[in-house]
Amino acid sequence: MYSFKSVHCYNCRSVILNLPELELSKLNGLNFVCECCGHQNLLTESKFYKGNNNDPQLNIFSIENLTGF
């Protein structure tokens, strides 16, 4: 039986992936975009961290950028 692990967005804490740990280790180092908030997440050791904004085609906005804070 597989032991599933849920991985949450670093920003809004919504679940992005729910996979067995073996499958998560295969995806290590890849970026995922959260469908809820649009932030880019970098998967590292079965946990999401703030991703590298290396794709200029992605429209990722934060409230700080929109309000000028």
BELPEPE-V964627 format. One record per backbone hydrogen bond with DSSP energy under -0.5 kcal/mol. CO is the residue of the C=O (numbers start at 0). NH is the residue of the N-H. E is the energy in kcal/mol with one decimal. If there is no record, write none. Layout:
co | nh | e
CO | NH | E
CO | NH | E
This chain:
co | nh | e
1 | 3 | -0.7
2 | 20 | -1.1
4 | 18 | -1.7
6 | 15 | -2.7
6 | 16 | -1.5
8 | 12 | -1.1
13 | 8 | -2.7
16 | 6 | -2.9
18 | 4 | -2.7
19 | 23 | -2.1
20 | 24 | -2.0
21 | 25 | -0.9
22 | 26 | -0.8
23 | 26 | -0.8
24 | 27 | -0.8
26 | 29 | -1.9
29 | 42 | -2.6
31 | 40 | -3.6
33 | 37 | -1.5
38 | 33 | -2.7
39 | 50 | -2.3
40 | 31 | -2.9
40 | 42 | -0.6
41 | 43 | -0.6
41 | 48 | -2.0
42 | 28 | -3.5
43 | 46 | -0.6
46 | 43 | -2.9
48 | 41 | -3.0
51 | 53 | -2.1
53 | 55 | -0.6
54 | 57 | -1.6
57 | 59 | -1.0
58 | 60 | -0.6
61 | 65 | -1.7
62 | 66 | -2.0
63 | 67 | -1.3
63 | 68 | -0.9
